[in-house]
Amino acid sequence: MHFVNAKGILNGHNGQFGMNIYRGCSHGCIYCDSRSDCYQFTHPFEDIEVKQNAPELLEKALRSKRKKGMIGTGAMSDPYMHCEEELKLTRKCLEIILRNGFGATVQTKSDRILRDIDLLEEINSCTKCVVQMTLTTYDDELCNIIEPNVCNTKRRIEVLEEMGKRGIPTVVWLTPILPFINDTEENITAILKECVRVGVKGIIDFGMGLTLREGDREYFYAALDKHFPGMKERYVKEYGNAYELQSPNAAELKDLFRRICEENGILYKPDDCFRYMFELPEKYHQMSLFDM
């Protein structure tokens, strides 16, 4: 990893803000879109760029906001990578969010988030906190191949369960679903049953497939050659250089997904999930007017 002083930390408006404390990732997921050339990395993806002044920038930015809102993190780089154990920048930023009366929504694949469950619970009791967890495959051996340097799905489900016990709402990303690899009714059903059991609020899916862009595609295909001999050729034949690669089983899997979510009162339309995650209760918007 290497350290930089960033010029800014927040993006967004109208009470919906995002931040990335780190740039790059050490999880090694074979399908990671953040590797794509369009994000213009000037350093190796695994050489994590650490925005060492992130807490100071966040403190300054939140103090200047006239309207309280939700702060999201984890969309581009996981805030609970290995380096967070030592650096604790994510925890420092959560403390700042709490102190300034904002809400938080955190996306991760790591059980390291449990270290900060006390802070997440306090944020949720004061304003609002939502924890997002990515689940792609229920099979441990397959999970170790496609997401090699992070805890497996069953451990992530334990994290969701712990969040639920603390009253912290959770949203699951059921994506990507890799054609010919984890796009089975058995896999989707197993994950959804666990989501129902632990009481997740919403599940996000973008059509039972994955996306590939330049940079990401090459890394993914190299992983296919290593772990799934002949699979790259199958992908090329089926999809060419398409950006969206939908599973041949997508229609059946989407029907299954929709049915289970509807039967159990789980949000499943992406717009509904995002609206839920980023809506701060109105009383906090009102309170902020009196804070000024």
VMD Tcl script that draws the C-alpha trace (Angstrom):
set ca {
  {0.00 0.00 0.00}
  {0.97 3.63 -0.38}
  {-0.26 6.85 1.22}
  {-1.61 10.02 -0.38}
  {-3.17 13.26 0.81}
  {-6.44 13.53 -1.05}
  {-7.98 16.84 -2.09}
  {-11.51 15.73 -1.23}
  {-13.37 12.76 0.23}
  {-17.11 13.24 -0.39}
  {-19.11 13.17 -3.60}
  {-22.85 13.49 -4.10}
  {-25.59 15.92 -3.15}
  {-29.12 16.26 -1.72}
  {-28.27 14.35 1.43}
  {-26.77 11.34 -0.41}
  {-22.99 11.23 -0.24}
  {-20.32 8.67 -1.06}
  {-16.72 8.30 0.01}
  {-13.86 5.94 -0.73}
  {-11.14 5.91 1.92}
  {-9.07 3.39 -0.02}
  {-8.46 2.90 -3.75}
  {-7.73 -0.59 -4.99}
  {-8.44 -3.84 -3.17}
  {-6.73 -6.90 -1.71}
  {-9.72 -9.28 -1.80}
  {-8.80 -10.65 -5.24}
  {-12.36 -11.23 -6.50}
  {-12.03 -12.49 -10.05}
  {-14.91 -10.39 -11.42}
  {-14.16 -6.99 -9.83}
  {-15.47 -4.11 -11.97}
  {-13.26 -1.63 -10.10}
  {-10.28 -2.99 -12.06}
  {-11.74 -1.60 -15.27}
  {-9.60 0.77 -17.32}
  {-12.25 3.49 -17.12}
  {-11.29 4.16 -13.49}
  {-7.78 5.14 -14.63}
  {-5.64 3.48 -12.01}
  {-2.05 4.68 -12.19}
  {-0.82 2.03 -9.75}
  {-1.30 -1.76 -9.45}
  {-4.79 -2.56 -8.19}
  {-3.46 -4.55 -5.22}
  {-1.16 -1.66 -4.20}
  {-3.81 -0.01 -2.06}
  {-3.92 3.76 -2.20}
  {-4.65 5.04 1.31}
  {-6.20 8.47 1.66}
  {-4.47 9.13 4.94}
  {-6.16 12.50 5.48}
  {-9.67 11.08 4.95}
  {-10.85 11.71 8.54}
  {-9.76 15.35 8.47}
  {-11.40 15.90 5.09}
  {-14.60 14.23 6.23}
  {-14.79 16.29 9.43}
  {-14.42 19.49 7.44}
  {-16.93 18.43 4.80}
  {-19.65 17.38 7.25}
  {-19.33 20.53 9.31}
  {-20.03 22.57 6.17}
  {-23.22 20.69 5.23}
  {-26.47 22.52 5.91}
  {-28.50 19.34 5.54}
  {-27.93 16.02 7.27}
  {-27.81 12.95 5.06}
  {-26.51 9.43 4.53}
  {-22.82 8.76 3.94}
  {-22.16 5.66 1.86}
  {-18.85 3.85 1.56}
  {-17.66 0.66 -0.12}
  {-19.07 1.09 -3.62}
  {-15.63 1.14 -5.26}
  {-13.20 -0.22 -2.66}
  {-14.03 -2.31 0.38}
  {-13.63 -0.24 3.57}
  {-12.68 -3.36 5.54}
  {-9.71 -4.66 3.61}
  {-6.74 -6.18 5.43}
  {-5.02 -2.82 5.89}
  {-8.00 -1.46 7.86}
  {-7.03 -3.70 10.79}
  {-3.96 -1.55 11.36}
  {-4.99 1.83 9.95}
  {-8.52 2.07 11.40}
  {-9.44 4.88 8.99}
  {-12.92 3.49 8.41}
  {-13.56 3.44 12.14}
  {-12.31 7.02 12.51}
  {-14.64 8.13 9.73}
  {-17.60 6.35 11.36}
  {-16.84 8.18 14.60}
  {-16.93 11.48 12.69}
  {-20.22 10.54 11.02}
  {-21.71 9.77 14.43}
  {-20.38 12.94 16.03}
  {-21.84 15.11 13.27}
  {-25.28 13.50 13.27}
  {-25.18 11.90 9.81}
  {-26.32 8.42 8.83}
  {-24.14 5.73 7.27}
  {-24.48 2.86 4.83}
  {-21.48 0.55 4.54}
  {-20.87 -2.04 1.81}
  {-18.37 -4.84 2.44}
  {-17.59 -8.54 2.02}
  {-15.50 -8.72 5.19}
  {-16.30 -9.87 8.71}
  {-13.89 -7.18 9.94}
  {-16.93 -4.94 10.05}
  {-17.88 -6.70 13.30}
  {-15.06 -4.80 14.99}
  {-17.12 -1.64 14.54}
  {-20.55 -3.04 15.35}
  {-20.69 -0.85 18.47}
  {-20.33 2.29 16.35}
  {-22.75 1.07 13.71}
  {-25.33 0.35 16.38}
  {-24.88 3.80 17.92}
  {-25.19 5.52 14.53}
  {-28.36 3.53 13.88}
  {-29.84 4.50 17.24}
  {-29.09 8.19 16.67}
  {-29.84 8.54 12.94}
  {-29.68 5.52 10.62}
  {-27.20 2.85 9.60}
  {-27.50 0.18 6.91}
  {-24.94 -2.58 6.37}
  {-24.62 -4.00 2.85}
  {-23.06 -7.41 2.25}
  {-22.26 -9.06 -1.09}
  {-23.24 -12.74 -1.43}
  {-22.58 -14.55 -4.71}
  {-22.17 -18.27 -4.03}
  {-23.17 -20.57 -1.19}
  {-20.53 -23.17 -2.03}
  {-17.43 -22.65 0.12}
  {-14.98 -24.15 -2.37}
  {-16.31 -22.02 -5.22}
  {-16.32 -18.95 -2.98}
  {-12.63 -19.50 -2.23}
  {-11.92 -19.44 -5.97}
  {-13.93 -16.43 -7.07}
  {-13.42 -14.36 -3.87}
  {-10.14 -15.79 -2.57}
  {-8.90 -13.33 0.06}
  {-12.05 -12.62 2.04}
  {-14.33 -14.59 4.36}
  {-16.78 -16.99 2.73}
  {-20.52 -16.56 2.27}
  {-21.50 -18.49 5.39}
  {-19.37 -16.19 7.53}
  {-20.90 -13.16 5.85}
  {-24.34 -14.51 6.67}
  {-23.21 -14.73 10.31}
  {-22.29 -11.05 10.06}
  {-25.76 -10.22 8.74}
  {-27.28 -12.18 11.60}
  {-25.21 -10.28 14.17}
  {-26.26 -6.98 12.65}
  {-29.88 -8.06 12.88}
  {-29.50 -8.89 16.57}
  {-28.35 -5.30 17.14}
  {-31.27 -3.89 15.16}
  {-29.05 -2.74 12.29}
  {-30.87 -3.17 8.95}
  {-29.06 -5.05 6.18}
  {-29.16 -5.18 2.39}
  {-27.58 -7.97 0.32}
  {-26.01 -7.61 -3.12}
  {-26.81 -10.84 -4.99}
  {-24.38 -9.98 -7.73}
  {-22.57 -10.82 -9.87}
  {-24.01 -14.13 -10.94}
  {-21.47 -15.76 -13.25}
  {-22.92 -17.64 -16.23}
  {-22.17 -21.39 -16.18}
  {-20.50 -21.05 -12.75}
  {-22.87 -19.98 -9.97}
  {-26.07 -19.35 -11.96}
  {-28.00 -22.32 -10.58}
  {-31.36 -22.53 -8.86}
  {-29.69 -24.47 -6.04}
  {-27.19 -21.67 -5.36}
  {-29.70 -18.82 -5.55}
  {-32.23 -20.66 -3.38}
  {-29.64 -21.44 -0.69}
  {-28.55 -17.79 -0.45}
  {-32.11 -16.46 -0.45}
  {-33.23 -18.87 2.27}
  {-30.45 -17.59 4.50}
  {-31.37 -13.99 3.72}
  {-34.92 -14.75 4.81}
  {-33.72 -16.50 7.97}
  {-31.57 -13.59 9.14}
  {-34.16 -10.98 8.20}
  {-32.44 -8.82 5.59}
  {-34.36 -5.70 4.55}
  {-33.54 -5.82 0.85}
  {-31.67 -7.77 -1.83}
  {-30.18 -6.12 -4.91}
  {-29.83 -7.98 -8.21}
  {-29.15 -6.51 -11.64}
  {-30.48 -9.26 -13.89}
  {-28.65 -12.46 -12.90}
  {-25.39 -11.89 -14.73}
  {-22.25 -9.80 -14.65}
  {-20.65 -6.93 -16.51}
  {-17.19 -6.91 -18.11}
  {-15.20 -3.88 -19.26}
  {-11.69 -3.47 -20.56}
  {-9.22 -4.24 -17.77}
  {-11.78 -6.21 -15.78}
  {-12.41 -8.62 -18.68}
  {-8.75 -9.57 -19.06}
  {-8.34 -10.31 -15.35}
  {-11.55 -12.33 -15.27}
  {-10.61 -14.40 -18.31}
  {-7.15 -15.13 -16.88}
  {-8.87 -16.44 -13.75}
  {-11.19 -18.59 -15.86}
  {-8.20 -20.11 -17.66}
  {-6.59 -20.91 -14.31}
  {-9.58 -22.31 -12.45}
  {-12.16 -23.30 -15.09}
  {-10.35 -24.70 -18.16}
  {-12.32 -24.12 -21.35}
  {-14.71 -21.63 -19.72}
  {-13.14 -18.56 -21.33}
  {-13.77 -19.99 -24.78}
  {-17.38 -20.67 -23.81}
  {-17.79 -17.06 -22.69}
  {-16.23 -15.67 -25.87}
  {-18.45 -17.85 -28.03}
  {-21.59 -16.93 -26.08}
  {-21.01 -13.23 -25.43}
  {-18.16 -11.92 -27.57}
  {-17.04 -8.59 -26.10}
  {-20.44 -7.69 -24.65}
  {-20.61 -5.46 -21.59}
  {-23.63 -7.21 -20.04}
  {-23.39 -10.99 -19.76}
  {-26.73 -12.36 -18.63}
  {-27.06 -15.97 -17.51}
  {-28.91 -18.28 -19.91}
  {-30.96 -19.17 -16.80}
  {-31.74 -15.51 -16.01}
  {-35.50 -15.65 -16.58}
  {-36.02 -18.62 -14.28}
  {-33.66 -17.26 -11.64}
  {-35.29 -13.81 -11.68}
  {-38.71 -15.41 -11.21}
  {-37.37 -17.42 -8.28}
  {-35.74 -14.34 -6.79}
  {-38.86 -12.20 -7.12}
  {-41.16 -14.89 -5.69}
  {-39.08 -15.53 -2.58}
  {-38.61 -11.83 -1.89}
  {-42.32 -11.05 -2.33}
  {-43.37 -13.96 -0.13}
  {-41.12 -12.72 2.66}
  {-41.60 -8.96 2.41}
  {-38.04 -8.26 1.23}
  {-37.32 -5.26 -0.98}
  {-35.94 -6.49 -4.31}
  {-36.27 -3.73 -6.89}
  {-32.94 -1.86 -7.03}
  {-34.60 1.57 -6.91}
  {-36.54 0.58 -3.79}
  {-33.40 -0.75 -2.11}
  {-31.37 2.38 -2.89}
  {-34.20 4.64 -1.79}
  {-34.40 2.80 1.51}
  {-30.63 2.88 2.08}
  {-30.19 6.58 1.42}
  {-33.35 8.03 2.93}
  {-32.65 9.68 6.26}
  {-35.69 9.96 8.55}
  {-37.31 13.35 8.04}
  {-36.86 14.42 11.66}
  {-33.10 14.58 11.16}
  {-33.45 16.87 8.17}
  {-35.69 19.08 10.30}
  {-33.28 19.02 13.23}
  {-30.42 20.16 11.01}
  {-32.25 23.42 10.30}
  {-32.09 24.25 14.00}
  {-28.43 23.24 14.21}
  {-27.35 26.08 11.96}
}
mol new
graphics top color blue
foreach p $ca { graphics top sphere $p radius 0.5 }
foreach p [lrange $ca 0 end-1] q [lrange $ca 1 end] { graphics top cylinder $p $q radius 0.2 }
display resetview
